[in-house]
């Protein structure tokens, strides 16, 4: 099967040496690093393979669409249109001057945000949470007891309680999206929600006199000065490093102003911490990672927002979000 790039080669080349090599650093073991070509980096076998389920009565579908390389080729079209706008940013140190350049960069960045493993993990986590909440509100003891009895399994009140707890608890079933569905969601969200949110922001470019920037296999950073979970719509700042010395910044109207030196350090910490598997840098920029504080991984879990005590009950308000986790602590 073909290896599909989760981060395009045209982007990785911005961090490559004269031999088109970059350094990959294990996100969970910073002492494990190696050089590789941009062609081999950030690629996964069959990641964009899809065979959409078609109803027998569905109209004929062009076989070109069902080809394993169709999605990768489609993404490549958006990538190629972003090459010239990126070159103009690197030569001028300024954000896009034309609507056409901004349009192509917007689509490129939007797809980069939804084409990765993190997006699929988020899709699975939110779907699983919704499923469990639905089961909690719809499963009743009588129906479960009858279902267990019909299967020839024990169906005492205790058995029923254990089954419901197992089905709706953190160790219960998980929803894992079919690749075709995940790809459809990625394309839909990129072209609607994400692209629209990026287009309406204030764009700027921070240019540095010397190499200051890292990247990762999750190169787009959604930043908040606190610990609030944010997305492309409400993040104060969205960042993408365009090579070692240029940082594209897409700001909300009320985003805080950051000093130039602080901006590089904050971005590097965020892009390294948010990496899925690999932190990436130019082979000569090892010192940048040594100077960067890489935080703990995040995983989906419930955060207590508020606890209310009354005379006869305790009410706990929670929200489901990504939270920093201890590497030795099981995640949900």
C-alpha positions, -999 to +999 in steps of 0.1 A: +000+000+000+010+036-006+024+058+021+003+090+024+017+122+038+000+137+069+022+168+064+030+176+028+065+175+014+063+210+001+059+222+037+086+200+052+111+213+026+109+247+044+128+230+072+151+208+052+188+211+044+204+211+009+199+173+007+162+176+015+166+161+050+150+171+082+154+160+118+126+141+135+126+140+173+104+115+191+078+136+209+078+112+239+116+106+240+135+138+231+168+119+232+156+098+202+163+118+170+172+110+135+175+126+100+153+115+072+142+128+038+111+149+035+097+121+012+098+096+040+087+119+069+052+122+084+038+095+061+015+066+070+006+036+049-030+039+035-040+068+057-062+083+029-074+050+014-111+050+013-140+029-001-172+048+006-201+024+013-224+027-017-260+016-018-268-010-045-292+015-060-267+044-060-258+059-093-225+049-109-195+064-093-164+075-113-137+049-104-112+078-103-129+090-071-125+055-055-088+052-064-066+049-032-046+079-044-076+102-051-076+120-017-038+125-017-039+138-052-067+162-043-048+175-013-018+180-035-037+204-057-044+227-027-007+223-016+006+233-051-015+265-051+000+275-017+036+273-029+038+307-046+020+326-018+044+311+007+074+321-014+061+356-016+058+357+022+093+345+026+108+370+002+088+400+015+083+392+052+047+404+048+014+386+049-005+379+016-012+411-004-039+396-026-071+379-019-060+351-042-029+344-022-048+346+011-075+323-003-050+296-013-031+298+020-064+297+039-074+264+022-039+249+027-039+257+064-074+245+069-067+212+053-035+208+073-056+211+105-080+184+095-058+159+076-039+145+107-042+118+132-052+143+159-083+153+139-094+116+137-087+111+174-108+141+183-136+129+160-135+095+178-134+110+213-163+134+208-184+107+191-177+083+219-187+108+245-219+115+228-227+078+224-221+072+261-243+101+272-270+088+249-268+053+263-270+067+299-302+084+290-318+056+270-308+023+286-333+010+311-329-019+334-359-039+320-347-038+284-312-047+293-324-076+315-345-089+286-315-085+262-292-104+285-318-131+291-323-136+253-286-141+250-285-168+277-265-146+300-271-138+337-297-110+341-300-104+378-304-067+390-267-067+398-258-081+364-279-054+347-262-027+367-228-040+359-237-042+322-250-006+321-219+007+340-196-012+316-214+001+285-214+037+295-181+039+315-147+050+304-137+014+296-168+008+275-172+007+237-156+034+216-167+049+183-139+047+157-148+065+125-146+046+093-118+061+072-142+072+045-163+090+070-133+106+087-120+119+053-154+133+045-156+151+078-121+164+074-128+179+040-162+193+051-148+210+082-118+223+064-137+240+036-165+254+058-158+260+095-120+262+096-114+281+063-141+306+072-126+312+107-091+317+093-101+340+064-117+366+088-087+369+111-060+396+110-029+382+093+006+391+101+041+377+097+068+377+124+103+376+107+134+366+126+170+375+117+182+340+124+166+305+126+142+304+156+114+281+147+105+244+151+075+226+136+059+192+141+035+167+126+008+189+139+022+222+126-008+245+130-010+259+165-041+271+182-030+293+211-046+307+242-027+325+269-044+304+296-055+268+297-088+272+278-096+247+251-099+265+218-106+258+182-101+277+149-132+298+157-123+311+192-085+307+194-069+341+201-040+333+178-035+306+151+002+301+141+020+283+113+058+284+109+068+290+073+103+277+077+129+285+102+126+323+103+090+333+094+059+328+115+025+333+100+001+347+126-037+348+123-051+369+151-085+374+166-094+411+171-089+408+209-057+387+208-030+397+232+001+414+218+033+394+222+069+406+221+089+392+192+113+371+214+084+358+235+065+348+203+091+324+191+095+307+225+058+304+230+052+290+196+080+265+198+067+252+231+032+250+218+041+232+185+064+208+202+039+200+230+011+195+205+031+171+183+015+137+178+046+116+171+074+139+158+089+173+166+106+185+134+135+209+128+163+217+104+193+194+110+213+225+122+187+236+147+191+211+175+197+239+200+162+253+194+146+221+208+171+221+237+159+256+247+122+246+244+100+234+273+079+205+260+048+201+281+028+169+288+007+152+262-030+159+263-059+134+262-096+136+263-112+136+297-138+153+319-129+185+337-150+197+366-161+232+360-183+238+390-197+220+420-229+232+436-240+219+471-276+220+482-293+206+513-301+173+496-278+170+466-244+177+450-244+190+414-213+187+393-209+205+360-183+190+337-169+196+303-153+171+279-120+184+266-083+177+261-064+178+293-027+175+302-020+140+314+007+123+334+024+097+311+020+071+338-018+078+342-042+059+320-062+081+297-099+080+286 
